[in-house]
Protein backbone atom coordinates (compact mmCIF):
# COMPACT_ATOMS: atom_id res chain seq x y z
CA UNK A 1 0.00 0.00 0.00
CA UNK A 2 1.37 3.39 -0.97
CA UNK A 3 0.95 6.13 1.61
CA UNK A 4 -0.05 9.57 0.50
CA UNK A 5 2.27 12.32 1.76
CA UNK A 6 -0.80 14.37 2.62
CA UNK A 7 -2.20 11.84 5.11
CA UNK A 8 -0.72 11.96 8.61
CA UNK A 9 0.99 8.83 9.84
CA UNK A 10 -0.22 7.16 13.03
CA UNK A 11 3.18 5.59 13.63
CA UNK A 12 4.41 8.49 15.75
CA UNK A 13 1.39 8.27 18.04
CA UNK A 14 1.94 4.56 18.45
CA UNK A 15 5.60 5.19 19.32
CA UNK A 16 4.65 7.70 22.01
CA UNK A 17 2.17 5.26 23.55
CA UNK A 18 4.73 2.46 23.54
CA UNK A 19 7.29 4.76 25.17
CA UNK A 20 4.77 5.76 27.86
CA UNK A 21 3.92 2.11 28.55
CA UNK A 22 7.61 1.22 28.91
CA UNK A 23 8.10 4.14 31.34
CA UNK A 24 5.05 3.00 33.31
CA UNK A 25 6.40 -0.55 33.52
CA UNK A 26 9.79 0.72 34.72
CA UNK A 27 8.08 2.90 37.36
CA UNK A 28 6.05 -0.07 38.62
CA UNK A 29 9.16 -2.26 38.86
CA UNK A 30 11.12 0.45 40.72
CA UNK A 31 8.20 1.00 43.11
CA UNK A 32 7.96 -2.73 43.81
CA UNK A 33 11.70 -2.92 44.52
CA UNK A 34 11.49 0.06 46.87
CA UNK A 35 8.53 -1.47 48.71
CA UNK A 36 10.35 -4.77 49.13
CA UNK A 37 13.78 -3.38 50.03
CA UNK A 38 12.73 -0.06 51.54
CA UNK A 39 14.01 -0.43 55.11
CA UNK A 40 17.18 -2.29 54.13
CA UNK A 41 17.95 0.24 51.42
CA UNK A 42 17.39 3.17 53.80
CA UNK A 43 19.71 1.60 56.37
CA UNK A 44 22.36 0.95 53.71
CA UNK A 45 22.28 4.53 52.42
CA UNK A 46 22.30 5.95 55.95
CA UNK A 47 25.33 3.84 56.91
CA UNK A 48 27.11 4.70 53.67
CA UNK A 49 26.58 8.43 54.15
CA UNK A 50 27.76 8.20 57.77
CA UNK A 51 30.91 6.46 56.55
CA UNK A 52 31.59 9.07 53.87
CA UNK A 53 30.62 12.09 55.97
CA UNK A 54 31.15 11.34 59.66
CA UNK A 55 29.73 13.84 62.16
Order of alpha helices (4+ residues) and beta strands (2+ residues): alpha
